[in-house]
Amino acid sequence: MVEVRTGGCQCGAVRFRVEGELGHASICHCRMCQKAYGNVFAPLVSVREATLTWSKAEPKRFQSSNLVQRGFCPDCGTPLTYEAPDGVALSIAAFDDPADIAPVIQFGTEGRLPWVNGLHALPERTTLEDIEAAPFLDKLISYQHPDRD
């Protein structure tokens, strides 16, 4: 049986379907990935051995270097793809069920921010445990596209 996974952007305007086995999952700390994701690293998984189809609109693309394009939703801005000569990688968190897509390697470690390795030691709270500091949270209604087609 062929593995099928779906995913997309936050607003649901761009949706994808991946048929076949995913490749290696990674995180990249390089400065270009940090800027593309507006984050401290980019979590990506290769789909070069699978069949990727866009089930709704395709992402808009930005040519981030002479060899790489980055795909993102033109409506909500969600980062979706890293497209290089060796294939396409998708954002792990853009999958509807990303829990089992665990990175197996880190790239671009020269750009890793010095405090990232200590994140596991920070205090933790669930969203609603922070209600005193952010009392609006118990009234929050998400307009995010559900994690399914």
N, CA, C and O atoms as a GROMACS GRO file, in nm:
protein
  596
    1MET      N    1   0.083  -0.118   0.000
    1MET     CA    2   0.000   0.000   0.000
    1MET      C    3   0.088   0.125   0.000
    1MET      O    4   0.184   0.134   0.076
    2VAL      N    5   0.055   0.221  -0.085
    2VAL     CA    6   0.131   0.344  -0.097
    2VAL      C    7   0.091   0.440   0.014
    2VAL      O    8  -0.027   0.465   0.038
    3GLU      N    9   0.192   0.493   0.081
    3GLU     CA   10   0.167   0.591   0.188
    3GLU      C   11   0.119   0.723   0.126
    3GLU      O   12   0.178   0.771   0.029
    4VAL      N   13   0.014   0.780   0.182
    4VAL     CA   14  -0.039   0.908   0.136
    4VAL      C   15  -0.046   1.004   0.254
    4VAL      O   16  -0.099   0.971   0.360
    5ARG      N   17   0.009   1.122   0.234
    5ARG     CA   18   0.005   1.226   0.337
    5ARG      C   19  -0.045   1.355   0.273
    5ARG      O   20  -0.023   1.380   0.155
    6THR      N   21  -0.112   1.435   0.353
    6THR     CA   22  -0.162   1.562   0.305
    6THR      C   23  -0.116   1.674   0.397
    6THR      O   24  -0.070   1.650   0.509
    7GLY      N   25  -0.128   1.795   0.349
    7GLY     CA   26  -0.091   1.910   0.429
    7GLY      C   27  -0.119   2.038   0.354
    7GLY      O   28  -0.180   2.037   0.247
    8GLY      N   29  -0.076   2.148   0.411
    8GLY     CA   30  -0.096   2.276   0.346
    8GLY      C   31  -0.064   2.391   0.438
    8GLY      O   32  -0.005   2.375   0.544
    9CYS      N   33  -0.105   2.507   0.393
    9CYS     CA   34  -0.076   2.630   0.465
    9CYS      C   35  -0.177   2.655   0.577
    9CYS      O   36  -0.272   2.579   0.595
   10GLN      N   37  -0.154   2.761   0.650
   10GLN     CA   38  -0.239   2.794   0.764
   10GLN      C   39  -0.381   2.830   0.722
   10GLN      O   40  -0.476   2.793   0.792
   11CYS      N   41  -0.398   2.901   0.612
   11CYS     CA   42  -0.532   2.944   0.572
   11CYS      C   43  -0.605   2.843   0.485
   11CYS      O   44  -0.726   2.854   0.466
   12GLY      N   45  -0.534   2.744   0.431
   12GLY     CA   46  -0.597   2.641   0.349
   12GLY      C   47  -0.601   2.672   0.201
   12GLY      O   48  -0.653   2.592   0.123
   13ALA      N   49  -0.548   2.786   0.158
   13ALA     CA   50  -0.548   2.821   0.016
   13ALA      C   51  -0.456   2.730  -0.065
   13ALA      O   52  -0.484   2.702  -0.181
   14VAL      N   53  -0.346   2.684  -0.005
   14VAL     CA   54  -0.252   2.595  -0.071
   14VAL      C   55  -0.253   2.462   0.004
   14VAL      O   56  -0.226   2.458   0.124
   15ARG      N   57  -0.284   2.355  -0.066
   15ARG     CA   58  -0.288   2.221  -0.008
   15ARG      C   59  -0.205   2.128  -0.095
   15ARG      O   60  -0.196   2.147  -0.217
   16PHE      N   61  -0.144   2.026  -0.032
   16PHE     CA   62  -0.065   1.930  -0.107
   16PHE      C   63  -0.100   1.788  -0.067
   16PHE      O   64  -0.161   1.762   0.036
   17ARG      N   65  -0.057   1.696  -0.155
   17ARG     CA   66  -0.074   1.552  -0.132
   17ARG      C   67   0.057   1.487  -0.173
   17ARG      O   68   0.110   1.513  -0.281
   18VAL      N   69   0.110   1.402  -0.084
   18VAL     CA   70   0.233   1.331  -0.112
   18VAL      C   71   0.202   1.181  -0.112
   18VAL      O   72   0.154   1.127  -0.013
   19GLU      N   73   0.230   1.116  -0.225
   19GLU     CA   74   0.211   0.971  -0.237
   19GLU      C   75   0.348   0.905  -0.248
   19GLU      O   76   0.426   0.939  -0.336
   20GLY      N   77   0.375   0.813  -0.158
   20GLY     CA   78   0.503   0.745  -0.157
   20GLY      C   79   0.580   0.776  -0.030
   20GLY      O   80   0.534   0.851   0.056
   21GLU      N   81   0.695   0.716  -0.022
   21GLU     CA   82   0.777   0.728   0.099
   21GLU      C   83   0.848   0.862   0.106
   21GLU      O   84   0.906   0.909   0.008
   22LEU      N   85   0.843   0.922   0.224
   22LEU     CA   86   0.917   1.045   0.247
   22LEU      C   87   1.066   1.015   0.258
   22LEU      O   88   1.105   0.904   0.296
   23GLY      N   89   1.148   1.112   0.225
   23GLY     CA   90   1.292   1.099   0.240
   23GLY      C   91   1.335   1.140   0.380
   23GLY      O   92   1.255   1.142   0.473
   24HIS      N   93   1.462   1.173   0.392
   24HIS     CA   94   1.515   1.214   0.522
   24HIS      C   95   1.457   1.347   0.566
   24HIS      O   96   1.441   1.440   0.487
   25ALA      N   97   1.425   1.354   0.692
   25ALA     CA   98   1.379   1.479   0.753
   25ALA      C   99   1.499   1.546   0.820
   25ALA      O  100   1.587   1.479   0.874
   26SER      N  101   1.501   1.678   0.815
   26SER     CA  102   1.615   1.751   0.870
   26SER      C  103   1.568   1.885   0.925
   26SER      O  104   1.454   1.928   0.905
   27ILE      N  105   1.659   1.948   0.995
   27ILE     CA  106   1.640   2.089   1.025
   27ILE      C  107   1.764   2.161   0.974
   27ILE      O  108   1.876   2.110   0.981
   28CYS      N  109   1.742   2.282   0.924
   28CYS     CA  110   1.854   2.361   0.872
   28CYS      C  111   1.862   2.491   0.950
   28CYS      O  112   1.763   2.564   0.964
   29HIS      N  113   1.980   2.519   1.000
   29HIS     CA  114   2.006   2.638   1.080
   29HIS      C  115   2.067   2.752   0.999
   29HIS      O  116   2.095   2.859   1.055
   30CYS      N  117   2.089   2.733   0.868
   30CYS     CA  118   2.158   2.838   0.792
   30CYS      C  119   2.077   2.968   0.794
   30CYS      O  120   1.956   2.966   0.813
   31ARG      N  121   2.146   3.077   0.775
   31ARG     CA  122   2.082   3.208   0.784
   31ARG      C  123   1.972   3.224   0.678
   31ARG      O  124   1.872   3.290   0.704
   32MET      N  125   1.991   3.166   0.561
   32MET     CA  126   1.889   3.177   0.457
   32MET      C  127   1.759   3.108   0.500
   32MET      O  128   1.650   3.160   0.478
   33CYS      N  129   1.771   2.990   0.561
   33CYS     CA  130   1.652   2.920   0.611
   33CYS      C  131   1.588   2.995   0.728
   33CYS      O  132   1.466   3.001   0.739
   34GLN      N  133   1.670   3.052   0.815
   34GLN     CA  134   1.617   3.132   0.926
   34GLN      C  135   1.532   3.247   0.872
   34GLN      O  136   1.422   3.271   0.922
   35LYS      N  137   1.581   3.316   0.772
   35LYS     CA  138   1.507   3.429   0.715
   35LYS      C  139   1.380   3.380   0.643
   35LYS      O  140   1.275   3.442   0.654
   36ALA      N  141   1.391   3.269   0.569
   36ALA     CA  142   1.276   3.217   0.494
   36ALA      C  143   1.162   3.175   0.586
   36ALA      O  144   1.045   3.190   0.551
   37TYR      N  145   1.197   3.123   0.703
   37TYR     CA  146   1.095   3.077   0.798
   37TYR      C  147   1.062   3.180   0.905
   37TYR      O  148   0.965   3.163   0.979
   38GLY      N  149   1.140   3.287   0.913
   38GLY     CA  150   1.120   3.384   1.020
   38GLY      C  151   1.133   3.314   1.154
   38GLY      O  152   1.058   3.343   1.248
   39ASN      N  153   1.228   3.222   1.162
   39ASN     CA  154   1.241   3.135   1.278
   39ASN      C  155   1.387   3.097   1.299
   39ASN      O  156   1.473   3.140   1.222
   40VAL      N  157   1.415   3.018   1.400
   40VAL     CA  158   1.554   2.984   1.430
   40VAL      C  159   1.607   2.870   1.346
   40VAL      O  160   1.729   2.853   1.336
   41PHE      N  161   1.520   2.791   1.284
   41PHE     CA  162   1.562   2.689   1.187
   41PHE      C  163   1.443   2.651   1.101
   41PHE      O  164   1.329   2.686   1.130
   42ALA      N  165   1.473   2.577   0.994
   42ALA     CA  166   1.369   2.529   0.903
   42ALA      C  167   1.359   2.378   0.916
   42ALA      O  168   1.457   2.308   0.890
   43PRO      N  169   1.243   2.325   0.954
   43PRO     CA  170   1.222   2.180   0.959
   43PRO      C  171   1.169   2.132   0.823
   43PRO      O  172   1.061   2.173   0.781
   44LEU      N  173   1.244   2.045   0.757
   44LEU     CA  174   1.212   2.004   0.620
   44LEU      C  175   1.219   1.853   0.605
   44LEU      O  176   1.292   1.786   0.676
   45VAL      N  177   1.140   1.802   0.509
   45VAL     CA  178   1.149   1.660   0.474
   45VAL      C  179   1.147   1.649   0.322
   45VAL      O  180   1.065   1.711   0.254
   46SER      N  181   1.238   1.569   0.270
   46SER     CA  182   1.249   1.549   0.126
   46SER      C  183   1.131   1.468   0.073
   46SER      O  184   1.086   1.372   0.136
   47VAL      N  185   1.081   1.509  -0.043
   47VAL     CA  186   0.976   1.432  -0.111
   47VAL      C  187   1.021   1.393  -0.252
   47VAL      O  188   0.939   1.363  -0.338
   48ARG      N  189   1.152   1.394  -0.274
   48ARG     CA  190   1.204   1.369  -0.409
   48ARG      C  191   1.174   1.228  -0.461
   48ARG      O  192   1.169   1.208  -0.582
   49GLU      N  193   1.155   1.130  -0.372
   49GLU     CA  194   1.123   0.993  -0.414
   49GLU      C  195   0.973   0.968  -0.418
   49GLU      O  196   0.930   0.859  -0.456
   50ALA      N  197   0.894   1.066  -0.379
   50ALA     CA  198   0.748   1.052  -0.375
   50ALA      C  199   0.686   1.138  -0.485
   50ALA      O  200   0.756   1.209  -0.556
   51THR      N  201   0.555   1.129  -0.497
   51THR     CA  202   0.482   1.211  -0.593
   51THR      C  203   0.411   1.322  -0.516
   51THR      O  204   0.324   1.297  -0.433
   52LEU      N  205   0.449   1.446  -0.547
   52LEU     CA  206   0.390   1.563  -0.484
   52LEU      C  207   0.292   1.626  -0.581
   52LEU      O  208   0.328   1.658  -0.694
   53THR      N  209   0.167   1.645  -0.536
   53THR     CA  210   0.069   1.718  -0.615
   53THR      C  211   0.009   1.828  -0.530
   53THR      O  212  -0.008   1.813  -0.409
   54TRP      N  213  -0.022   1.936  -0.595
   54TRP     CA  214  -0.087   2.049  -0.528
   54TRP      C  215  -0.236   2.033  -0.551
   54TRP      O  216  -0.283   2.043  -0.665
   55SER      N  217  -0.311   2.008  -0.445
   55SER     CA  218  -0.454   1.979  -0.458
   55SER      C  219  -0.540   2.105  -0.460
   55SER      O  220  -0.658   2.098  -0.493
   56LYS      N  221  -0.483   2.215  -0.426
   56LYS     CA  222  -0.548   2.346  -0.442
   56LYS      C  223  -0.447   2.432  -0.517
   56LYS      O  224  -0.374   2.382  -0.603
   57ALA      N  225  -0.442   2.559  -0.487
   57ALA     CA  226  -0.347   2.648  -0.553
   57ALA      C  227  -0.203   2.606  -0.525
   57ALA      O  228  -0.175   2.548  -0.420
   58GLU      N  229  -0.113   2.636  -0.617
   58GLU     CA  230   0.030   2.613  -0.593
   58GLU      C  231   0.086   2.728  -0.511
   58GLU      O  232   0.030   2.838  -0.510
   59PRO      N  233   0.196   2.702  -0.442
   59PRO     CA  234   0.257   2.813  -0.368
   59PRO      C  235   0.316   2.916  -0.462
   59PRO      O  236   0.348   2.887  -0.578
   60LYS      N  237   0.331   3.036  -0.413
   60LYS     CA  238   0.408   3.138  -0.481
   60LYS      C  239   0.554   3.107  -0.448
   60LYS      O  240   0.582   3.050  -0.342
   61ARG      N  241   0.645   3.143  -0.536
   61ARG     CA  242   0.785   3.109  -0.513
   61ARG      C  243   0.874   3.233  -0.513
   61ARG      O  244   0.852   3.329  -0.587
   62PHE      N  245   0.974   3.228  -0.426
   62PHE     CA  246   1.075   3.332  -0.417
   62PHE      C  247   1.210   3.269  -0.450
   62PHE      O  248   1.246   3.167  -0.390
   63GLN      N  249   1.284   3.327  -0.543
   63GLN     CA  250   1.417   3.278  -0.580
   63GLN      C  251   1.514   3.329  -0.475
   63GLN      O  252   1.562   3.442  -0.484
   64SER      N  253   1.544   3.246  -0.374
   64SER     CA  254   1.627   3.291  -0.262
   64SER      C  255   1.777   3.285  -0.290
   64SER      O  256   1.856   3.343  -0.217
   65SER      N  257   1.815   3.216  -0.396
   65SER     CA  258   1.955   3.212  -0.440
   65SER      C  259   1.956   3.174  -0.587
   65SER      O  260   1.850   3.156  -0.648
   66ASN      N  261   2.074   3.162  -0.644
   66ASN     CA  262   2.081   3.124  -0.784
   66ASN      C  263   2.034   2.981  -0.809
   66ASN      O  264   2.004   2.945  -0.922
   67LEU      N  265   2.027   2.898  -0.703
   67LEU     CA  266   1.992   2.758  -0.720
   67LEU      C  267   1.864   2.714  -0.648
   67LEU      O  268   1.814   2.605  -0.674
   68VAL      N  269   1.812   2.796  -0.558
   68VAL     CA  270   1.702   2.752  -0.472
   68VAL      C  271   1.584   2.849  -0.479
   68VAL      O  272   1.600   2.971  -0.479
   69GLN      N  273   1.465   2.788  -0.485
   69GLN     CA  274   1.340   2.864  -0.472
   69GLN      C  275   1.272   2.820  -0.343
   69GLN      O  276   1.286   2.706  -0.300
   70ARG      N  277   1.200   2.911  -0.283
   70ARG     CA  278   1.122   2.882  -0.162
   70ARG      C  279   0.976   2.907  -0.194
   70ARG      O  280   0.939   3.013  -0.245
   71GLY      N  281   0.891   2.807  -0.166
   71GLY     CA  282   0.749   2.820  -0.190
   71GLY      C  283   0.675   2.859  -0.063
   71GLY      O  284   0.708   2.811   0.046
   72PHE      N  285   0.574   2.945  -0.077
   72PHE     CA  286   0.497   2.990   0.038
   72PHE      C  287   0.356   3.024  -0.009
   72PHE      O  288   0.333   3.047  -0.128
   73CYS      N  289   0.262   3.028   0.084
   73CYS     CA  290   0.125   3.064   0.050
   73CYS      C  291   0.119   3.213   0.018
   73CYS      O  292   0.164   3.294   0.099
   74PRO      N  293   0.063   3.250  -0.097
   74PRO     CA  294   0.053   3.393  -0.129
   74PRO      C  295  -0.050   3.467  -0.045
   74PRO      O  296  -0.050   3.590  -0.040
   75ASP      N  297  -0.140   3.393   0.022
   75ASP     CA  298  -0.243   3.457   0.104
   75ASP      C  299  -0.200   3.475   0.249
   75ASP      O  300  -0.211   3.585   0.303
   76CYS      N  301  -0.152   3.368   0.314
   76CYS     CA  302  -0.118   3.378   0.457
   76CYS      C  303   0.032   3.378   0.485
   76CYS      O  304   0.073   3.407   0.597
   77GLY      N  305   0.114   3.348   0.386
   77GLY     CA  306   0.258   3.355   0.401
   77GLY      C  307   0.326   3.231   0.458
   77GLY      O  308   0.448   3.232   0.478
   78THR      N  309   0.251   3.124   0.485
   78THR     CA  310   0.311   3.004   0.542
   78THR      C  311   0.424   2.951   0.453
   78THR      O  312   0.402   2.928   0.334
   79PRO      N  313   0.545   2.931   0.508
   79PRO     CA  314   0.654   2.869   0.430
   79PRO      C  315   0.620   2.722   0.403
   79PRO      O  316   0.579   2.650   0.493
   80LEU      N  317   0.638   2.678   0.279
   80LEU     CA  318   0.598   2.542   0.241
   80LEU      C  319   0.708   2.459   0.177
   80LEU      O  320   0.719   2.340   0.207
   81THR      N  321   0.790   2.518   0.088
   81THR     CA  322   0.886   2.436   0.015
   81THR      C  323   1.026   2.495   0.014
   81THR      O  324   1.048   2.615   0.029
   82TYR      N  325   1.120   2.403  -0.004
   82TYR     CA  326   1.258   2.433  -0.038
   82TYR      C  327   1.281   2.355  -0.166
   82TYR      O  328   1.276   2.232  -0.166
   83GLU      N  329   1.306   2.425  -0.278
   83GLU     CA  330   1.317   2.360  -0.408
   83GLU      C  331   1.456   2.383  -0.465
   83GLU      O  332   1.493   2.496  -0.500
   84ALA      N  333   1.534   2.276  -0.473
   84ALA     CA  334   1.674   2.283  -0.516
   84ALA      C  335   1.694   2.188  -0.634
   84ALA      O  336   1.605   2.110  -0.666
   85PRO      N  337   1.811   2.192  -0.697
   85PRO     CA  338   1.836   2.103  -0.810
   85PRO      C  339   1.822   1.954  -0.776
   85PRO      O  340   1.793   1.873  -0.864
   86ASP      N  341   1.841   1.918  -0.649
   86ASP     CA  342   1.830   1.776  -0.612
   86ASP      C  343   1.689   1.736  -0.566
   86ASP      O  344   1.668   1.622  -0.523
   87GLY      N  345   1.592   1.827  -0.576
   87GLY     CA  346   1.455   1.791  -0.543
   87GLY      C  347   1.386   1.889  -0.451
   87GLY      O  348   1.440   1.994  -0.417
   88VAL      N  349   1.266   1.852  -0.411
   88VAL     CA  350   1.181   1.937  -0.327
   88VAL      C  351   1.175   1.882  -0.186
   88VAL      O  352   1.168   1.761  -0.166
   89ALA      N  353   1.179   1.972  -0.090
   89ALA     CA  354   1.154   1.937   0.050
   89ALA      C  355   1.036   2.021   0.096
   89ALA      O  356   1.021   2.137   0.057
   90LEU      N  357   0.953   1.961   0.180
   90LEU     CA  358   0.836   2.032   0.235
   90LEU      C  359   0.858   2.063   0.382
   90LEU      O  360   0.931   1.993   0.452
   91SER      N  361   0.795   2.167   0.427
   91SER     CA  362   0.798   2.203   0.569
   91SER      C  363   0.730   2.093   0.650
   91SER      O  364   0.615   2.058   0.622
   92ILE      N  365   0.798   2.039   0.748
   92ILE     CA  366   0.743   1.930   0.828
   92ILE      C  367   0.611   1.972   0.894
   92ILE      O  368   0.514   1.896   0.892
   93ALA      N  369   0.607   2.089   0.951
   93ALA     CA  370   0.488   2.132   1.024
   93ALA      C  371   0.370   2.163   0.933
   93ALA      O  372   0.258   2.178   0.982
   94ALA      N  373   0.391   2.172   0.802
   94ALA     CA  374   0.281   2.194   0.709
   94ALA      C  375   0.200   2.067   0.683
   94ALA      O  376   0.089   2.074   0.629
   95PHE      N  377   0.253   1.952   0.721
   95PHE     CA  378   0.178   1.827   0.706
   95PHE      C  379   0.063   1.825   0.807
   95PHE      O  380   0.075   1.880   0.916
   96ASP      N  381  -0.047   1.762   0.769
   96ASP     CA  382  -0.162   1.753   0.859
   96ASP      C  383  -0.128   1.671   0.984
   96ASP      O  384  -0.182   1.698   1.091
   97ASP      N  385  -0.041   1.574   0.969
   97ASP     CA  386  -0.001   1.490   1.083
   97ASP      C  387   0.152   1.481   1.085
   97ASP      O  388   0.208   1.383   1.037
   98PRO      N  389   0.219   1.582   1.140
   98PRO     CA  390   0.365   1.586   1.136
   98PRO      C  391   0.436   1.512   1.249
   98PRO      O  392   0.559   1.506   1.249
   99ALA      N  393   0.363   1.457   1.343
   99ALA     CA  394   0.424   1.404   1.466
   99ALA      C  395   0.531   1.299   1.441
   99ALA      O  396   0.629   1.292   1.516
  100ASP      N  397   0.516   1.216   1.339
  100ASP     CA  398   0.613   1.109   1.318
  100ASP      C  399   0.718   1.142   1.212
  100ASP      O  400   0.793   1.053   1.170
  101ILE      N  401   0.725   1.266   1.169
  101ILE     CA  402   0.827   1.307   1.072
  101ILE      C  403   0.941   1.371   1.151
  101ILE      O  404   0.954   1.494   1.156
  102ALA      N  405   1.022   1.289   1.212
  102ALA     CA  406   1.127   1.336   1.301
  102ALA      C  407   1.258   1.360   1.225
  102ALA      O  408   1.302   1.274   1.149
  103PRO      N  409   1.318   1.476   1.245
  103PRO     CA  410   1.447   1.502   1.182
  103PRO      C  411   1.553   1.400   1.224
  103PRO      O  412   1.557   1.355   1.338
  104VAL      N  413   1.639   1.366   1.127
  104VAL     CA  414   1.748   1.272   1.153
  104VAL      C  415   1.885   1.336   1.138
  104VAL      O  416   1.988   1.274   1.166
  105ILE      N  417   1.887   1.464   1.094
  105ILE     CA  418   2.014   1.534   1.076
  105ILE      C  419   1.989   1.685   1.082
  105ILE      O  420   1.878   1.732   1.056
  106GLN      N  421   2.095   1.760   1.118
  106GLN     CA  422   2.092   1.906   1.119
  106GLN      C  423   2.192   1.956   1.015
  106GLN      O  424   2.304   1.906   1.005
  107PHE      N  425   2.149   2.054   0.938
  107PHE     CA  426   2.237   2.117   0.839
  107PHE      C  427   2.259   2.263   0.876
  107PHE      O  428   2.189   2.318   0.962
  108GLY      N  429   2.355   2.325   0.812
  108GLY     CA  430   2.380   2.467   0.829
  108GLY      C  431   2.411   2.507   0.972
  108GLY      O  432   2.377   2.617   1.016
  109THR      N  433   2.477   2.417   1.044
  109THR     CA  434   2.498   2.441   1.188
  109THR      C  435   2.588   2.561   1.218
  109THR      O  436   2.592   2.608   1.331
  110GLU      N  437   2.660   2.609   1.116
  110GLU     CA  438   2.739   2.731   1.137
  110GLU      C  439   2.649   2.851   1.170
  110GLU      O  440   2.695   2.948   1.230
  111GLY      N  441   2.521   2.844   1.132
  111GLY     CA  442   2.427   2.952   1.159
  111GLY      C  443   2.341   2.930   1.282
  111GLY      O  444   2.258   3.014   1.316
  112ARG      N  445   2.359   2.816   1.348
  112ARG     CA  446   2.277   2.786   1.466
  112ARG      C  447   2.294   2.895   1.572
  112ARG      O  448   2.406   2.930   1.609
  113LEU      N  449   2.183   2.946   1.619
  113LEU     CA  450   2.188   3.047   1.724
  113LEU      C  451   2.235   2.983   1.854
  113LEU      O  452   2.196   2.870   1.885
  114PRO      N  453   2.319   3.052   1.930
  114PRO     CA  454   2.385   2.989   2.044
  114PRO      C  455   2.290   2.938   2.153
  114PRO      O  456   2.330   2.849   2.229
  115TRP      N  457   2.170   2.989   2.163
  115TRP     CA  458   2.079   2.949   2.270
  115TRP      C  459   1.985   2.834   2.232
  115TRP      O  460   1.911   2.785   2.317
  116VAL      N  461   1.988   2.792   2.107
  116VAL     CA  462   1.895   2.686   2.062
  116VAL      C  463   1.917   2.555   2.137
  116VAL      O  464   1.820   2.487   2.171
  117ASN      N  465   2.040   2.519   2.164
  117ASN     CA  466   2.066   2.392   2.232
  117ASN      C  467   2.013   2.387   2.374
  117ASN      O  468   2.000   2.279   2.431
  118GLY      N  469   1.981   2.502   2.433
  118GLY     CA  470   1.929   2.505   2.569
  118GLY      C  471   1.777   2.512   2.578
  118GLY      O  472   1.723   2.522   2.688
  119LEU      N  473   1.706   2.506   2.466
  119LEU     CA  474   1.560   2.518   2.468
  119LEU      C  475   1.493   2.411   2.554
  119LEU      O  476   1.392   2.439   2.620
  120HIS      N  477   1.547   2.292   2.554
  120HIS     CA  478   1.486   2.182   2.631
  120HIS      C  479   1.486   2.210   2.782
  120HIS      O  480   1.408   2.149   2.856
  121ALA      N  481   1.570   2.300   2.828
  121ALA     CA  482   1.580   2.328   2.972
  121ALA      C  483   1.488   2.442   3.017
  121ALA      O  484   1.478   2.469   3.137
  122LEU      N  485   1.423   2.509   2.923
  122LEU     CA  486   1.335   2.620   2.960
  122LEU      C  487   1.208   2.568   3.027
  122LEU      O  488   1.165   2.457   2.998
  123PRO      N  489   1.148   2.647   3.115
  123PRO     CA  490   1.019   2.608   3.175
  123PRO      C  491   0.914   2.591   3.064
  123PRO      O  492   0.924   2.654   2.959
  124GLU      N  493   0.815   2.507   3.089
  124GLU     CA  494   0.712   2.480   2.990
  124GLU      C  495   0.574   2.509   3.046
  124GLU      O  496   0.548   2.492   3.165
  125ARG      N  497   0.486   2.554   2.957
  125ARG     CA  498   0.344   2.574   2.991
  125ARG      C  499   0.260   2.538   2.870
  125ARG      O  500   0.301   2.563   2.756
  126THR      N  501   0.144   2.481   2.893
  126THR     CA  502   0.049   2.464   2.784
  126THR      C  503  -0.013   2.600   2.755
  126THR      O  504   0.003   2.693   2.834
  127THR      N  505  -0.082   2.611   2.646
  127THR     CA  506  -0.143   2.740   2.608
  127THR      C  507  -0.231   2.795   2.718
  127THR      O  508  -0.217   2.911   2.754
  128LEU      N  509  -0.322   2.715   2.770
  128LEU     CA  510  -0.416   2.765   2.869
  128LEU      C  511  -0.356   2.782   3.008
  128LEU      O  512  -0.418   2.844   3.094
  129GLU      N  513  -0.237   2.728   3.032
  129GLU     CA  514  -0.168   2.753   3.159
  129GLU      C  515  -0.115   2.895   3.167
  129GLU      O  516  -0.076   2.940   3.275
  130ASP      N  517  -0.115   2.966   3.056
  130ASP     CA  518  -0.063   3.103   3.052
  130ASP      C  519  -0.175   3.206   3.058
  130ASP      O  520  -0.156   3.322   3.020
  131ILE      N  521  -0.292   3.165   3.104
  131ILE     CA  522  -0.413   3.248   3.100
  131ILE      C  523  -0.399   3.378   3.181
  131ILE      O  524  -0.457   3.479   3.143
  132GLU      N  525  -0.325   3.377   3.291
  132GLU     CA  526  -0.308   3.500   3.371
  132GLU      C  527  -0.226   3.604   3.295
  132GLU      O  528  -0.257   3.723   3.301
  133ALA      N  529  -0.124   3.560   3.226
  133ALA     CA  530  -0.041   3.653   3.151
  133ALA      C  531  -0.109   3.698   3.022
  133ALA      O  532  -0.083   3.809   2.973
  134ALA      N  533  -0.194   3.615   2.967
  134ALA     CA  534  -0.263   3.646   2.842
  134ALA      C  535  -0.410   3.605   2.854
  134ALA      O  536  -0.451   3.503   2.799
  135PRO      N  537  -0.490   3.684   2.925
  135PRO     CA  538  -0.628   3.644   2.955
  135PRO      C  539  -0.717   3.629   2.833
  135PRO      O  540  -0.826   3.572   2.844
  136PHE      N  541  -0.676   3.678   2.719
  136PHE     CA  542  -0.757   3.664   2.598
  136PHE      C  543  -0.757   3.521   2.543
  136PHE      O  544  -0.842   3.487   2.461
  137LEU      N  545  -0.662   3.439   2.586
  137LEU     CA  546  -0.647   3.306   2.527
  137LEU      C  547  -0.771   3.217   2.542
  137LEU      O  548  -0.798   3.135   2.454
  138ASP      N  549  -0.845   3.231   2.650
  138ASP     CA  550  -0.962   3.145   2.666
  138ASP      C  551  -1.078   3.189   2.577
  138ASP      O  552  -1.181   3.120   2.570
  139LYS      N  553  -1.064   3.303   2.508
  139LYS     CA  554  -1.166   3.350   2.414
  139LYS      C  555  -1.121   3.334   2.268
  139LYS      O  556  -1.192   3.372   2.176
  140LEU      N  557  -1.003   3.278   2.250
  140LEU     CA  558  -0.944   3.264   2.118
  140LEU      C  559  -1.022   3.164   2.032
  140LEU      O  560  -1.052   3.054   2.077
  141ILE      N  561  -1.055   3.204   1.911
  141ILE     CA  562  -1.119   3.117   1.813
  141ILE      C  563  -1.027   3.109   1.693
  141ILE      O  564  -0.998   3.212   1.630
  142SER      N  565  -0.980   2.991   1.660
  142SER     CA  566  -0.887   2.974   1.550
  142SER      C  567  -0.960   2.976   1.416
  142SER      O  568  -1.065   2.914   1.400
  143TYR      N  569  -0.904   3.050   1.322
  143TYR     CA  570  -0.954   3.051   1.185
  143TYR      C  571  -0.862   2.969   1.094
  143TYR      O  572  -0.877   2.971   0.972
  144GLN      N  573  -0.770   2.899   1.155
  144GLN     CA  574  -0.676   2.817   1.080
  144GLN      C  575  -0.748   2.702   1.013
  144GLN      O  576  -0.843   2.646   1.068
  145HIS      N  577  -0.702   2.667   0.893
  145HIS     CA  578  -0.757   2.554   0.820
  145HIS      C  579  -0.736   2.427   0.904
  145HIS      O  580  -0.628   2.410   0.961
  146PRO      N  581  -0.834   2.340   0.912
  146PRO     CA  582  -0.816   2.216   0.992
  146PRO      C  583  -0.710   2.126   0.930
  146PRO      O  584  -0.684   2.135   0.810
  147ASP      N  585  -0.652   2.041   1.009
  147ASP     CA  586  -0.548   1.949   0.960
  147ASP      C  587  -0.611   1.831   0.887
  147ASP      O  588  -0.600   1.716   0.930
  148ARG      N  589  -0.675   1.861   0.778
  148ARG     CA  590  -0.734   1.758   0.691
  148ARG      C  591  -0.794   1.827   0.569
  148ARG      O  592  -0.818   1.948   0.571
  149ASP      N  593  -0.818   1.750   0.464
  149ASP     CA  594  -0.885   1.806   0.346
  149ASP      C  595  -1.034   1.800   0.364
  149ASP      O  596  -1.109   1.842   0.275
   0.00000   0.00000   0.00000
